[in-house]
Amino acid sequence: MELNDTVSDDVPDVDERDRRNFLKILGVTGGVGAASELSLSDLRGAVGEGSADELATYGERIRADLAGGLDGGRLSGSLAGIEAGIAELPELRAAGFPAEQGTAYQEVAAPAWDAYDHLAEVGFFAAAERHLPEFTPDHVRATAAELIRAEPLTAALADAGLTERERTAAVVDVVNENERLAHWVSTASLPADPEDYDPENVAPLHQRALGGALLWIDELDQQLWQREVLLTESMLDDGIWDVKQMLGGVHMFVSAARDLAGPEELTDSQLAAALAGGSAIAIRGQEAIEADLFRITDETRAPFGGD
């Protein structure tokens, strides 16, 4: 379906099945969100507030844990850089596959890495893991409901450069893939396996969400140059959307951290939803890019000889 004719066709469609499942999980009934006009803004008044108090408790604990220590100016600079990087993606797509290995995608990710480093240094990811639940289906539903209900949160995705259709696609994907997200557990929930790894050396859940996304973007400089013969233009279209989705999720997470460091305009429930939602969007983007551009099979690869 077309939600916005001005948006490129590489944004995944929200088909009728996805729409129905999404609305069912959120508990939205009636004619709201008809397939021809599904958008987050249209759903805002139809989503209940059943879990807002619980989210507010998480946000309050994070706020108390991280009072002071965050550099709002540094985070603001990173957000501006992430927005600029997202704005460059159409140009990178137009350039196609690089003739030689470069650093274009690493440069796009660099501002996000700066925010990541700062948040890791001050213990932000550890605090988020301490106070936010894991991605159970109920937590994903509550987070998505708050994202839809709270205009400042969808505005954060808009500020990052995601259109209404793209914002809707990202949130629908998170909600409908809540069981996949549940596989991303906290460090404390990882099984001890001394022969392979020590869970104490594994980063907190939300750090893995953001850092993993940025590592996939960094790897594109080599992947697109080295394996061009295996990749199709359609795969590159999908990959660019995945990058935008990941950076959008990172932007939402960092926006919440910046708000905590400075204006504190978000409510406690909105803070918790932005952190969980940003992580979830970044996770889904990295799972998608792995399938779209890295795990190439004989069935999906470009034809031999370029035919």
C-alpha positions as CSV (number, residue, x, y, z in Angstrom):
1,M,0.0,0.0,0.0
2,E,1.0,3.6,-0.5
3,L,1.0,5.7,2.6
4,N,2.9,8.6,1.0
5,D,3.5,8.8,-2.7
6,T,6.5,11.0,-2.1
7,V,8.4,8.3,-0.3
8,S,10.7,5.9,-2.1
9,D,9.6,2.4,-2.7
10,D,12.4,0.8,-0.6
11,V,10.4,1.4,2.6
12,P,8.7,-1.9,3.5
13,D,5.0,-1.9,2.9
14,V,2.6,-2.5,5.8
15,D,0.4,-5.0,4.2
16,E,-3.1,-6.0,5.4
17,R,-1.8,-8.9,7.5
18,D,0.8,-6.8,9.2
19,R,-1.8,-4.1,9.9
20,R,-4.2,-6.5,11.4
21,N,-1.7,-8.1,13.7
22,F,-0.2,-4.8,14.7
23,L,-3.6,-3.4,15.7
24,K,-4.6,-6.6,17.5
25,I,-1.5,-6.6,19.6
26,L,-2.1,-2.9,20.5
27,G,-5.8,-3.7,21.3
28,V,-7.1,-1.2,18.8
29,T,-10.5,-2.1,17.3
30,G,-12.9,-0.6,14.9
31,G,-12.1,1.3,11.7
32,V,-9.1,3.1,13.1
33,G,-6.0,2.5,11.0
34,A,-7.6,1.3,7.8
35,A,-5.0,-0.1,5.4
36,S,-5.2,2.8,3.0
37,E,-4.4,5.3,5.7
38,L,-2.5,3.6,8.5
39,S,-0.2,6.0,10.3
40,L,1.0,6.6,13.8
41,S,-0.6,10.0,14.0
42,D,-4.0,8.5,13.1
43,L,-3.7,6.0,15.9
44,R,-2.6,8.4,18.6
45,G,-6.1,8.9,20.2
46,A,-7.0,5.2,19.9
47,V,-4.2,3.7,22.0
48,G,-4.9,3.3,25.7
49,E,-2.8,4.3,28.6
50,G,-2.9,1.0,30.5
51,S,0.9,0.6,31.0
52,A,1.9,4.2,31.3
53,D,2.3,4.1,35.1
54,E,4.5,1.0,34.8
55,L,6.7,2.8,32.2
56,A,6.8,5.8,34.4
57,T,8.3,3.8,37.3
58,Y,11.1,2.6,35.0
59,G,11.8,6.1,33.8
60,E,11.8,7.5,37.3
61,R,14.4,5.0,38.4
62,I,16.6,5.7,35.4
63,R,16.3,9.5,36.0
64,A,17.3,9.1,39.7
65,D,20.2,6.7,38.8
66,L,21.7,9.1,36.2
67,A,21.2,12.5,37.8
68,G,24.2,14.4,36.6
69,G,27.1,13.1,34.5
70,L,25.6,13.4,31.1
71,D,27.1,16.0,28.7
72,G,24.1,17.5,27.0
73,G,26.2,19.6,24.6
74,R,28.1,16.5,23.4
75,L,24.9,14.6,22.9
76,S,23.3,17.5,21.0
77,G,26.2,17.6,18.7
78,S,25.9,13.8,18.1
79,L,22.2,14.1,17.3
80,A,22.9,16.8,14.7
81,G,25.6,14.6,13.2
82,I,23.2,11.6,13.1
83,E,20.6,13.7,11.3
84,A,23.2,14.9,8.8
85,G,24.2,11.3,8.2
86,I,20.7,10.2,7.6
87,A,20.2,13.1,5.1
88,E,23.3,11.8,3.2
89,L,21.8,8.3,2.6
90,P,20.0,9.2,-0.7
91,E,23.3,10.4,-2.0
92,L,25.1,7.2,-0.9
93,R,22.4,5.2,-2.6
94,A,22.7,7.2,-5.8
95,A,26.4,6.5,-5.8
96,G,25.7,2.8,-5.8
97,F,28.5,0.3,-5.2
98,P,31.9,1.9,-4.5
99,A,34.6,1.5,-7.0
100,E,37.1,1.1,-4.2
101,Q,37.0,0.6,-0.5
102,G,36.3,3.8,1.3
103,T,34.9,5.2,4.6
104,A,31.6,6.8,3.6
105,Y,29.4,4.6,5.8
106,Q,31.8,4.8,8.7
107,E,31.6,8.6,8.4
108,V,27.8,8.4,8.6
109,A,28.0,6.4,11.8
110,A,30.8,8.4,13.4
111,P,28.5,10.9,15.3
112,A,26.4,8.1,16.7
113,W,29.6,6.3,17.9
114,D,30.6,9.5,19.8
115,A,27.2,9.4,21.6
116,Y,27.6,5.7,22.2
117,D,31.1,6.2,23.7
118,H,29.8,8.9,26.1
119,L,26.8,6.9,27.2
120,A,29.0,3.9,27.9
121,E,31.5,6.0,29.8
122,V,28.9,7.4,32.2
123,G,27.2,4.0,32.8
124,F,24.0,4.9,30.9
125,F,23.6,1.5,29.2
126,A,24.1,-0.3,32.5
127,A,21.5,1.9,34.2
128,A,19.0,1.2,31.3
129,E,19.5,-2.5,31.8
130,R,19.1,-2.3,35.5
131,H,15.8,-0.5,35.3
132,L,14.1,-1.5,32.1
133,P,12.6,-4.9,31.6
134,E,13.7,-7.3,28.9
135,F,11.8,-7.3,25.6
136,T,8.8,-9.4,26.5
137,P,5.8,-9.1,24.2
138,D,4.0,-7.1,26.9
139,H,6.8,-4.7,27.3
140,V,7.1,-4.2,23.5
141,R,3.4,-3.5,23.3
142,A,3.5,-1.0,26.2
143,T,6.5,0.7,24.7
144,A,4.9,1.0,21.2
145,A,1.7,2.3,22.7
146,E,3.6,5.1,24.5
147,L,5.6,5.9,21.3
148,I,2.3,6.3,19.4
149,R,0.5,8.2,22.2
150,A,3.4,10.6,22.9
151,E,3.9,13.1,20.1
152,P,7.4,14.1,21.3
153,L,8.6,10.5,20.7
154,T,7.4,10.2,17.1
155,A,8.8,13.7,16.6
156,A,12.2,12.4,17.6
157,L,12.0,10.0,14.6
158,A,10.8,12.9,12.4
159,D,13.7,15.0,13.5
160,A,16.0,12.2,12.5
161,G,14.5,12.4,9.0
162,L,12.0,9.5,8.9
163,T,8.8,10.3,7.1
164,E,5.4,9.3,8.4
165,R,5.4,6.2,6.4
166,E,8.9,5.3,7.6
167,R,8.0,5.9,11.2
168,T,4.9,3.8,10.8
169,A,6.9,0.9,9.2
170,A,9.5,0.9,11.9
171,V,7.0,0.8,14.8
172,V,4.8,-1.8,13.1
173,D,7.9,-4.0,12.5
174,V,8.9,-3.7,16.2
175,V,5.4,-4.7,17.5
176,N,4.9,-7.5,15.0
177,E,8.3,-9.0,15.7
178,N,8.0,-8.8,19.5
179,E,8.8,-12.5,19.9
180,R,12.1,-12.1,18.0
181,L,13.0,-9.1,20.2
182,A,12.4,-11.3,23.3
183,H,15.5,-13.3,22.3
184,W,17.6,-10.2,23.2
185,V,18.0,-10.7,26.9
186,S,19.9,-8.9,29.6
187,T,23.4,-9.8,30.3
188,A,22.4,-11.4,33.6
189,S,20.0,-13.7,31.7
190,L,22.7,-15.1,29.4
191,P,23.7,-18.7,30.2
192,A,27.1,-19.2,31.7
193,D,29.4,-21.1,29.3
194,P,33.0,-20.8,30.4
195,E,34.3,-22.7,27.3
196,D,33.0,-20.0,25.0
197,Y,32.5,-16.7,26.8
198,D,31.9,-15.2,30.2
199,P,28.6,-13.3,30.5
200,E,30.4,-10.7,32.6
201,N,32.3,-9.6,29.5
202,V,29.1,-9.1,27.5
203,A,27.8,-5.5,27.2
204,P,24.4,-4.5,28.5
205,L,21.4,-5.2,26.3
206,H,20.8,-1.6,25.1
207,Q,24.5,-1.1,24.5
208,R,24.5,-4.2,22.3
209,A,21.4,-2.8,20.5
210,L,23.1,0.5,19.5
211,G,26.7,-0.8,19.2
212,G,25.6,-3.7,17.0
213,A,23.7,-1.5,14.7
214,L,26.7,0.8,14.3
215,L,29.1,-2.1,13.6
216,W,26.9,-3.3,10.8
217,I,26.9,0.2,9.2
218,D,30.7,0.4,9.6
219,E,31.1,-2.9,7.8
220,L,29.2,-1.7,4.7
221,D,32.2,0.1,3.3
222,Q,34.0,-3.2,2.8
223,Q,30.9,-5.3,2.2
224,L,29.6,-3.2,-0.7
225,W,33.0,-2.9,-2.3
226,Q,34.2,-6.5,-1.8
227,R,31.0,-8.4,-2.6
228,E,29.3,-6.2,-5.3
229,V,29.2,-9.2,-7.6
230,L,26.8,-11.0,-5.2
231,L,24.6,-8.0,-4.5
232,T,21.7,-6.6,-6.5
233,E,20.3,-3.0,-6.7
234,S,17.2,-4.2,-4.8
235,M,19.4,-5.5,-2.0
236,L,21.1,-2.2,-1.8
237,D,17.7,-0.4,-1.6
238,D,16.8,-2.6,1.3
239,G,20.1,-2.1,3.0
240,I,19.8,1.7,2.8
241,W,16.4,1.5,4.5
242,D,17.9,-0.8,7.2
243,V,20.7,1.8,7.8
244,K,18.1,4.6,8.1
245,Q,16.0,2.4,10.5
246,M,19.1,1.7,12.7
247,L,20.2,5.3,12.8
248,G,16.6,6.4,13.6
249,G,16.5,4.1,16.6
250,V,19.9,5.3,17.8
251,H,18.7,8.9,17.4
252,M,15.6,8.2,19.5
253,F,17.7,6.6,22.3
254,V,20.3,9.4,22.3
255,S,17.5,12.0,22.2
256,A,16.1,10.6,25.4
257,A,19.5,10.7,27.0
258,R,20.0,14.3,25.9
259,D,16.6,15.3,27.3
260,L,17.7,13.7,30.6
261,A,20.9,15.8,30.5
262,G,19.2,19.1,29.7
263,P,15.7,20.2,29.1
264,E,13.9,17.2,30.8
265,E,10.8,17.8,28.7
266,L,10.0,14.1,28.5
267,T,7.8,12.5,31.2
268,D,9.1,9.4,33.0
269,S,7.0,7.1,30.9
270,Q,8.1,8.8,27.7
271,L,11.8,8.5,28.7
272,A,11.4,4.8,29.3
273,A,9.6,4.3,26.0
274,A,12.1,6.3,24.0
275,L,15.0,4.2,25.4
276,A,13.3,0.9,24.9
277,G,11.8,1.9,21.6
278,G,15.0,3.3,20.2
279,S,16.8,0.1,21.1
280,A,14.1,-2.1,19.6
281,I,14.2,-0.2,16.3
282,A,18.0,-0.4,16.2
283,I,17.8,-4.2,16.9
284,R,15.3,-4.8,14.1
285,G,17.4,-2.8,11.7
286,Q,20.5,-4.8,12.3
287,E,18.6,-8.1,12.1
288,A,17.2,-6.9,8.7
289,I,20.5,-5.7,7.3
290,E,22.1,-9.0,8.1
291,A,19.5,-10.8,6.1
292,D,19.4,-8.2,3.3
293,L,23.0,-7.6,2.6
294,F,25.2,-10.1,4.5
295,R,23.6,-13.5,4.6
296,I,23.5,-14.0,0.8
297,T,22.4,-17.4,-0.6
298,D,22.6,-18.8,-4.1
299,E,18.8,-18.2,-4.4
300,T,19.0,-14.5,-3.6
301,R,22.4,-13.5,-5.0
302,A,22.9,-11.5,-8.2
303,P,22.9,-13.6,-11.4
304,F,26.2,-15.0,-12.5
305,G,27.6,-12.8,-15.3
306,G,25.3,-9.9,-14.4
307,D,22.4,-11.2,-16.5
